[in-house]
Amino acid sequence: MTGLKFKPQPQHQEHQPGQQERMNPPPESFMHRYRAAGKLKDKVALVTGGDSGIGRAVAIGFAKEGADVAVIYLEEDKDAEITREHVEAEGARCLLIRGDIGDPAFCRSAVEETVSQLGRLDILVNNAGEQHVQKRLEDIAPEQLERTFRTNIFAMFYLTQAALPHMRKGSAIVNTASITAYKGNDELIDYASTKGAIVSFTRSLSQSLAERGIRVNAVAPGPIWTPLIPSSFSAEEVERFGQNTPFKRPGQPDEVAPSFIFLASDDASYMSGQVLHPNGGTIVNG
């Protein structure tokens, strides 16, 4: 399906983060075409938002490369179980952890559970996020503003603070930014603002951790076909999703996950503070 033949069908889901099983056509997030080379053998990774979309593809890709994976998800139990089935089918262990990363106490317990159950922590992928469309800045309620920042950027502080005592030289942190950090979005002002903060967080943290031998990078996807899309936009907007890219289509999670695998592996041993841009050909600076 990947390529020019892919086109979203009009659809909408009322509740975020959305259910992947309800999407038409379903996202490609099982990494079927990916060829692994043992790049993450014997590693343990913690992936937020790993129940679906990009996070699912990353979790399965990591498993293909030899890593055991802990997956944090909000509430989509069925999607999370599907992720676990595919991770375990690769011969890896998979720990599912249900909860809200906006809660610092939950973040601490999730990291401790990961280390307790899987034995160590080598890779942290801060991927989970949320967005809420508003036509005007004045329509962004304080509750929405606080919630978006708490999920998208505060949680990265909470999880990374909890994870760092367990990480060692050679460990890697990969954050999910967005093309909106560079281009902006007139209907996602608070979301785009958090993504800009993530870029700055990545660059600053990379400098802070350089002497400890821990690399910090980010991936800034363009329009990717994930459950967040039909749960954010109207059916008509979903049908047009991704048409404004040079490739004239949205990307698939499977097309984004290899960027995370590269940054988490020793192939990226001389990279820190950088951002990769799987975005369908749009040129951005940074």
One Martini backbone bead per residue (centre of mass of N, CA, C, O) as a GRO file, in nm:
protein
  286
    1MET     BB    1   0.053   0.064  -0.016
    2THR     BB    2   0.292   0.214  -0.031
    3GLY     BB    3   0.239   0.522  -0.185
    4LEU     BB    4   0.042   0.639  -0.444
    5LYS     BB    5  -0.213   0.447  -0.359
    6PHE     BB    6  -0.251   0.606  -0.107
    7LYS     BB    7  -0.578   0.677   0.062
    8PRO     BB    8  -0.777   0.833   0.255
    9GLN     BB    9  -1.069   0.797   0.422
   10PRO     BB   10  -1.348   0.917   0.529
   11GLN     BB   11  -1.317   1.008   0.884
   12HIS     BB   12  -1.420   0.969   1.241
   13GLN     BB   13  -1.317   1.030   1.582
   14GLU     BB   14  -1.418   1.130   1.910
   15HIS     BB   15  -1.157   0.988   2.047
   16GLN     BB   16  -0.878   1.021   2.230
   17PRO     BB   17  -0.624   0.862   2.049
   18GLY     BB   18  -0.751   0.631   1.916
   19GLN     BB   19  -0.830   0.364   1.676
   20GLN     BB   20  -0.674   0.159   1.458
   21GLU     BB   21  -0.900  -0.058   1.385
   22ARG     BB   22  -1.095   0.186   1.253
   23MET     BB   23  -0.920   0.229   1.013
   24ASN     BB   24  -0.946   0.373   0.662
   25PRO     BB   25  -0.703   0.252   0.611
   26PRO     BB   26  -0.474   0.086   0.761
   27PRO     BB   27  -0.195   0.114   0.903
   28GLU     BB   28   0.153   0.083   0.860
   29SER     BB   29   0.295  -0.101   1.166
   30PHE     BB   30   0.465  -0.402   1.118
   31MET     BB   31   0.735  -0.420   0.951
   32HIS     BB   32   0.743  -0.626   0.700
   33ARG     BB   33   0.992  -0.492   0.515
   34TYR     BB   34   1.189  -0.515   0.736
   35ARG     BB   35   1.552  -0.545   0.778
   36ALA     BB   36   1.741  -0.692   1.005
   37ALA     BB   37   2.077  -0.667   1.222
   38GLY     BB   38   2.107  -0.655   1.543
   39LYS     BB   39   2.126  -0.344   1.664
   40LEU     BB   40   1.953  -0.425   1.961
   41LYS     BB   41   2.091  -0.634   2.113
   42ASP     BB   42   2.005  -0.663   2.453
   43LYS     BB   43   1.801  -0.446   2.472
   44VAL     BB   44   1.610  -0.178   2.638
   45ALA     BB   45   1.284  -0.038   2.577
   46LEU     BB   46   1.097   0.274   2.601
   47VAL     BB   47   0.757   0.331   2.477
   48THR     BB   48   0.553   0.582   2.394
   49GLY     BB   49   0.274   0.519   2.226
   50GLY     BB   50   0.290   0.183   2.142
   51ASP     BB   51  -0.007   0.086   2.043
   52SER     BB   52   0.033   0.287   1.788
   53GLY     BB   53   0.156   0.372   1.508
   54ILE     BB   54   0.463   0.477   1.552
   55GLY     BB   55   0.508   0.323   1.819
   56ARG     BB   56   0.451   0.044   1.708
   57ALA     BB   57   0.671   0.038   1.487
   58VAL     BB   58   0.903   0.078   1.685
   59ALA     BB   59   0.862  -0.167   1.867
   60ILE     BB   60   0.886  -0.378   1.639
   61GLY     BB   61   1.160  -0.286   1.528
   62PHE     BB   62   1.317  -0.336   1.786
   63ALA     BB   63   1.255  -0.638   1.802
   64LYS     BB   64   1.390  -0.713   1.534
   65GLU     BB   65   1.676  -0.596   1.664
   66GLY     BB   66   1.659  -0.736   1.983
   67ALA     BB   67   1.456  -0.592   2.167
   68ASP     BB   68   1.314  -0.509   2.450
   69VAL     BB   69   0.966  -0.395   2.535
   70ALA     BB   70   0.817  -0.105   2.664
   71VAL     BB   71   0.467  -0.002   2.684
   72ILE     BB   72   0.307   0.302   2.672
   73TYR     BB   73  -0.041   0.368   2.755
   74LEU     BB   74  -0.351   0.490   2.810
   75GLU     BB   75  -0.640   0.288   2.691
   76GLU     BB   76  -0.572   0.097   2.434
   77ASP     BB   77  -0.585  -0.229   2.479
   78LYS     BB   78  -0.610  -0.367   2.202
   79ASP     BB   79  -0.373  -0.229   2.062
   80ALA     BB   80  -0.160  -0.319   2.268
   81GLU     BB   81  -0.193  -0.626   2.224
   82ILE     BB   82  -0.102  -0.623   1.931
   83THR     BB   83   0.178  -0.524   1.981
   84ARG     BB   84   0.267  -0.757   2.163
   85GLU     BB   85   0.232  -0.987   1.961
   86HIS     BB   86   0.451  -0.873   1.757
   87VAL     BB   87   0.689  -0.861   1.946
   88GLU     BB   88   0.682  -1.165   2.036
   89ALA     BB   89   0.712  -1.280   1.740
   90GLU     BB   90   1.030  -1.177   1.756
   91GLY     BB   91   1.134  -1.282   2.056
   92ALA     BB   92   1.031  -1.067   2.249
   93ARG     BB   93   0.975  -0.871   2.509
   94CYS     BB   94   0.652  -0.742   2.655
   95LEU     BB   95   0.554  -0.443   2.824
   96LEU     BB   96   0.256  -0.328   2.966
   97ILE     BB   97   0.166   0.028   3.033
   98ARG     BB   98  -0.094   0.185   3.203
   99GLY     BB   99  -0.120   0.546   3.144
  100ASP     BB  100  -0.035   0.884   3.249
  101ILE     BB  101   0.234   1.093   3.153
  102GLY     BB  102   0.129   1.358   3.312
  103ASP     BB  103   0.227   1.180   3.557
  104PRO     BB  104   0.503   1.164   3.751
  105ALA     BB  105   0.443   0.907   3.917
  106PHE     BB  106   0.394   0.722   3.676
  107CYS     BB  107   0.670   0.753   3.542
  108ARG     BB  108   0.831   0.629   3.771
  109SER     BB  109   0.684   0.351   3.777
  110ALA     BB  110   0.738   0.270   3.482
  111VAL     BB  111   1.043   0.256   3.502
  112GLU     BB  112   1.060   0.057   3.738
  113GLU     BB  113   0.908  -0.172   3.592
  114THR     BB  114   1.099  -0.208   3.359
  115VAL     BB  115   1.353  -0.280   3.524
  116SER     BB  116   1.228  -0.513   3.687
  117GLN     BB  117   1.124  -0.690   3.432
  118LEU     BB  118   1.385  -0.632   3.209
  119GLY     BB  119   1.669  -0.522   3.381
  120ARG     BB  120   1.670  -0.247   3.202
  121LEU     BB  121   1.788   0.076   3.035
  122ASP     BB  122   1.870   0.212   2.700
  123ILE     BB  123   1.584   0.318   2.575
  124LEU     BB  124   1.414   0.631   2.500
  125VAL     BB  125   1.075   0.694   2.381
  126ASN     BB  126   0.927   1.009   2.317
  127ASN     BB  127   0.598   0.992   2.160
  128ALA     BB  128   0.363   1.086   2.297
  129GLY     BB  129   0.047   1.255   2.197
  130GLU     BB  130  -0.148   1.566   2.153
  131GLN     BB  131  -0.441   1.712   1.974
  132HIS     BB  132  -0.628   2.034   1.916
  133VAL     BB  133  -0.858   2.185   1.734
  134GLN     BB  134  -0.829   2.546   1.658
  135LYS     BB  135  -0.913   2.840   1.493
  136ARG     BB  136  -0.847   3.005   1.761
  137LEU     BB  137  -0.673   3.125   2.019
  138GLU     BB  138  -0.928   3.200   2.200
  139ASP     BB  139  -1.023   2.876   2.203
  140ILE     BB  140  -0.797   2.814   2.405
  141ALA     BB  141  -0.812   2.659   2.679
  142PRO     BB  142  -0.648   2.617   2.968
  143GLU     BB  143  -0.695   2.309   2.978
  144GLN     BB  144  -0.577   2.245   2.700
  145LEU     BB  145  -0.301   2.372   2.730
  146GLU     BB  146  -0.209   2.205   2.973
  147ARG     BB  147  -0.252   1.922   2.850
  148THR     BB  148  -0.065   1.943   2.604
  149PHE     BB  149   0.194   2.004   2.766
  150ARG     BB  150   0.190   1.763   2.958
  151THR     BB  151   0.206   1.540   2.737
  152ASN     BB  152   0.435   1.656   2.527
  153ILE     BB  153   0.663   1.780   2.753
  154PHE     BB  154   0.650   1.717   3.052
  155ALA     BB  155   0.677   1.406   3.017
  156MET     BB  156   0.972   1.414   2.921
  157PHE     BB  157   1.084   1.504   3.187
  158TYR     BB  158   0.975   1.284   3.371
  159LEU     BB  159   1.092   1.032   3.222
  160THR     BB  160   1.389   1.119   3.207
  161GLN     BB  161   1.437   1.154   3.507
  162ALA     BB  162   1.369   0.849   3.568
  163ALA     BB  163   1.577   0.712   3.360
  164LEU     BB  164   1.877   0.812   3.403
  165PRO     BB  165   1.973   0.630   3.648
  166HIS     BB  166   1.962   0.367   3.430
  167MET     BB  167   2.158   0.497   3.245
  168ARG     BB  168   2.428   0.469   3.010
  169LYS     BB  169   2.678   0.437   2.829
  170GLY     BB  170   2.511   0.431   2.505
  171SER     BB  171   2.262   0.555   2.538
  172ALA     BB  172   1.915   0.647   2.427
  173ILE     BB  173   1.730   0.934   2.304
  174VAL     BB  174   1.395   0.966   2.154
  175ASN     BB  175   1.211   1.224   2.001
  176THR     BB  176   0.889   1.354   1.918
  177ALA     BB  177   0.819   1.566   1.687
  178SER     BB  178   0.759   1.813   1.418
  179ILE     BB  179   0.684   2.000   1.145
  180THR     BB  180   0.538   2.223   1.323
  181ALA     BB  181   0.804   2.340   1.449
  182TYR     BB  182   0.875   2.481   1.155
  183LYS     BB  183   0.579   2.572   1.017
  184GLY     BB  184   0.338   2.537   1.163
  185ASN     BB  185  -0.019   2.584   1.284
  186ASP     BB  186  -0.327   2.749   1.280
  187GLU     BB  187  -0.489   2.488   1.444
  188LEU     BB  188  -0.202   2.406   1.627
  189ILE     BB  189  -0.059   2.598   1.838
  190ASP     BB  190   0.002   2.430   2.095
  191TYR     BB  191   0.128   2.187   1.960
  192ALA     BB  192   0.356   2.333   1.805
  193SER     BB  193   0.485   2.448   2.061
  194THR     BB  194   0.569   2.175   2.183
  195LYS     BB  195   0.751   2.091   1.942
  196GLY     BB  196   0.951   2.318   1.977
  197ALA     BB  197   1.032   2.234   2.264
  198ILE     BB  198   1.149   1.957   2.183
  199VAL     BB  199   1.384   2.059   2.022
  200SER     BB  200   1.516   2.215   2.258
  201PHE     BB  201   1.535   1.978   2.450
  202THR     BB  202   1.718   1.805   2.275
  203ARG     BB  203   1.957   2.000   2.250
  204SER     BB  204   2.007   2.048   2.554
  205LEU     BB  205   2.031   1.752   2.653
  206SER     BB  206   2.267   1.669   2.475
  207GLN     BB  207   2.471   1.855   2.623
  208SER     BB  208   2.425   1.749   2.915
  209LEU     BB  209   2.495   1.422   2.823
  210ALA     BB  210   2.769   1.392   2.679
  211GLU     BB  211   2.962   1.310   2.923
  212ARG     BB  212   2.774   1.037   2.968
  213GLY     BB  213   2.709   0.900   2.676
  214ILE     BB  214   2.424   1.030   2.598
  215ARG     BB  215   2.196   1.028   2.347
  216VAL     BB  216   2.007   1.303   2.173
  217ASN     BB  217   1.715   1.282   1.971
  218ALA     BB  218   1.505   1.340   1.672
  219VAL     BB  219   1.171   1.326   1.525
  220ALA     BB  220   1.002   1.496   1.233
  221PRO     BB  221   0.717   1.445   1.126
  222GLY     BB  222   0.484   1.444   0.914
  223PRO     BB  223   0.216   1.325   0.761
  224ILE     BB  224   0.069   1.062   0.952
  225TRP     BB  225  -0.100   0.749   0.961
  226THR     BB  226  -0.296   0.789   1.245
  227PRO     BB  227  -0.526   0.800   1.503
  228LEU     BB  228  -0.494   1.114   1.544
  229ILE     BB  229  -0.639   1.207   1.286
  230PRO     BB  230  -0.946   1.112   1.312
  231SER     BB  231  -0.943   1.239   1.621
  232SER     BB  232  -0.903   1.554   1.506
  233PHE     BB  233  -1.055   1.543   1.231
  234SER     BB  234  -1.242   1.568   0.978
  235ALA     BB  235  -1.343   1.380   0.720
  236GLU     BB  236  -1.255   1.583   0.502
  237GLU     BB  237  -0.964   1.630   0.609
  238VAL     BB  238  -0.872   1.336   0.598
  239GLU     BB  239  -0.895   1.300   0.287
  240ARG     BB  240  -0.658   1.540   0.254
  241PHE     BB  241  -0.434   1.410   0.390
  242GLY     BB  242  -0.105   1.494   0.265
  243GLN     BB  243  -0.145   1.665  -0.013
  244ASN     BB  244   0.083   1.902   0.068
  245THR     BB  245   0.298   1.727  -0.033
  246PRO     BB  246   0.525   1.628  -0.264
  247PHE     BB  247   0.393   1.324  -0.249
  248LYS     BB  248   0.071   1.343  -0.207
  249ARG     BB  249   0.093   1.206   0.090
  250PRO     BB  250   0.090   1.012   0.344
  251GLY     BB  251   0.249   0.854   0.585
  252GLN     BB  252   0.394   0.577   0.738
  253PRO     BB  253   0.506   0.434   1.017
  254ASP     BB  254   0.717   0.251   0.860
  255GLU     BB  255   0.864   0.527   0.748
  256VAL     BB  256   0.966   0.622   1.049
  257ALA     BB  257   1.100   0.402   1.235
  258PRO     BB  258   1.396   0.391   1.113
  259SER     BB  259   1.487   0.653   1.252
  260PHE     BB  260   1.479   0.540   1.540
  261ILE     BB  261   1.668   0.302   1.503
  262PHE     BB  262   1.915   0.461   1.423
  263LEU     BB  263   1.929   0.651   1.683
  264ALA     BB  264   1.943   0.395   1.886
  265SER     BB  265   2.197   0.315   1.747
  266ASP     BB  266   2.539   0.284   1.662
  267ASP     BB  267   2.508   0.428   1.384
  268ALA     BB  268   2.460   0.708   1.579
  269SER     BB  269   2.731   0.770   1.757
  270TYR     BB  270   2.773   1.085   1.614
  271MET     BB  271   2.476   1.161   1.727
  272SER     BB  272   2.353   1.479   1.860
  273GLY     BB  273   2.094   1.710   1.854
  274GLN     BB  274   1.912   1.585   1.631
  275VAL     BB  275   1.699   1.591   1.323
  276LEU     BB  276   1.462   1.403   1.162
  277HIS     BB  277   1.270   1.410   0.819
  278PRO     BB  278   0.984   1.231   0.773
  279ASN     BB  279   0.782   1.433   0.520
  280GLY     BB  280   0.757   1.405   0.193
  281GLY     BB  281   0.979   1.653   0.099
  282THR     BB  282   0.999   1.873   0.301
  283ILE     BB  283   1.158   2.177   0.354
  284VAL     BB  284   1.371   2.227   0.636
  285ASN     BB  285   1.518   2.410   0.903
  286GLY     BB  286   1.686   2.171   1.134
   0.00000   0.00000   0.00000
